[in-house]
Amino acid sequence: MARKWNAWYDGLAAQGKVQHGRPLALNGRVVSGPHGDRVVDGPYAEAKEVVGGYFFLTVDDLDEATEIAKHCPGLSLGLIVEVRPVADVSPVLTEVQG
């Protein structure tokens, strides 16, 4: 699995897709299932779930990012991938300050 994960990540990096991290927006999609065949609008994370890490990708839109997520090798092991756009500033802070 580690080889598959590294190959997937290295392929995205070689394409110039992997960039850096920023605050996450409040909307997005959740991709799950062994073949990425379940896509729902979300996110719907439960308190018991943990973010293990993230990729900040340069893509044209949410659909392209969703297609990339469908190829995540961890999906076959039950991993769930959230696909979310980034915000220039934290939407939570903007709401609180507004």
Secondary structure, 3 states (H helix, E strand, C coil): CHHHHHHHHHHHHHCCCECCCCCECCCEEEEECCCCCEEEEECCCCCCCCCCCCCCECCCCHHHHHHHHCCCHHHHHCCCEEECCECCCCHHHHHHHC
